[in-house]
């Protein structure tokens, strides 16, 4: 009998606890959406129907108010739907939202101390030090390496095609290999060719990082939703093999470079300058990283490994998807395709018949295509921040409390007809017209404000380079009927559900 009373007591307590937790936004006076116990806005994710970004997109579409409360399982968070308010949070009122609030433990887990995760003054300090690594002068110097990866991409696509006629290629797979090699060579400074050797060490680690097993899902969710839990996992020594291997590879490369004084034009070299000279040299022609401070190291090998790992995570899927979605849209929009080809042709001609960094910079129409892809398919479909000091919502009586997670649905805003007329139409002209027909505050595919993407320029160059090479070497067949791509259910980046099929033939 006592057992039954205990059970009834426990069930009642749980019921009261859940009711209390899921009434948080009512009690704070905010409207709310997706109040479904016990997973809240994550219900479709836990059922394997939607990815995280798309579940938030559903919430964006269901709600009408500028700010709405939702529940990321048991954790209350605010979804900002109003473009101007989102802009204020990211830019004007950055002081109240300067962190992301995800897992970071600089002291005990230096690999977690990446620019994306770091907070407050540590983030600001590192961001200032890293910014000179991404200037156009530095990217221009790295361009030759990217260009040769692009040549390998073209050679491997050619090898798949018949001499005559066309063949459907799953283009996303090629772009993933291209993006991995771009990162391995221009960021990690490795000498690899994944088209020729798909089982090299970097690929092997990458495959491990991109699997979606139970362990990875739990760790990913903990890092984002319950940072304290992730801290606990790390403290009890639950290591993630792929992260450890990335760390070990990075340490090995740093040792090799430092011991042999090797100088290469890549991002690692600039991190070594920071380590040995205290700063990244602003002279774009200086790449040496010889010590100028009597052997004193400004940053540790672990901190370097943490940044390299982040650049991989931040640059790989985003680059591969943006290229693939652009190519797909070109095959659905013949006029856009023709203009893009002409733009590429003219820019190459203007630059002495060569596909140089300057030629890529001159491709203004192609740039507009990439911007339009980034609108319709934001590779990172949401932005997140944490409120770092109480914030009164302008023109309302509501106050966002310190510690509240903030989410901005990029795909929601960038596909909202209120901000972008005819949002599903692929229209690069939007960015070229003098009178832009959209709400510019709602356009932020690389984020906005002091914490916006540090690698945006690099990402765009590598995306444009791949597309320019493909348009120069191949004919892409137009699709007969238009079809919107469906998105997959895994991970945070926006990924196509079943690859991106494009019918390709050798240029006549
Ligand atoms: C098409 C390619 C890319 C897209 C669409 C993209 C998008 C984004 C977005 C939306 C954010 C969040 C910004 C915010 O919260 O305001 C971000 C952050 C970041 N991205 Fe990118 N990214 C791309 C390529 C890259 C590349 C190639 C790198 C590095 C080499 C990179 C490094 C970073 C870093 C370090 C951050 C965190 C910045 C900080 O917190 O200070 N991204 N990116």
Boltz pocket constraint, residues with backbone or C-beta under 6 A from the ligand:
constraints:
  - pocket:
      binder: B
      contacts: [[A, 90], [A, 115], [A, 116], [A, 117], [A, 127], [A, 187], [A, 310], [A, 311], [A, 314], [A, 315], [A, 316], [A, 318], [A, 319], [A, 322], [A, 374], [A, 378], [A, 379], [A, 380], [A, 382], [A, 383], [A, 384], [A, 444], [A, 445], [A, 446], [A, 447], [A, 448], [A, 449], [A, 450], [A, 451], [A, 452], [A, 453], [A, 454], [A, 455], [A, 456], [A, 458], [A, 459], [A, 460], [A, 463]]
      max_distance: 6.0
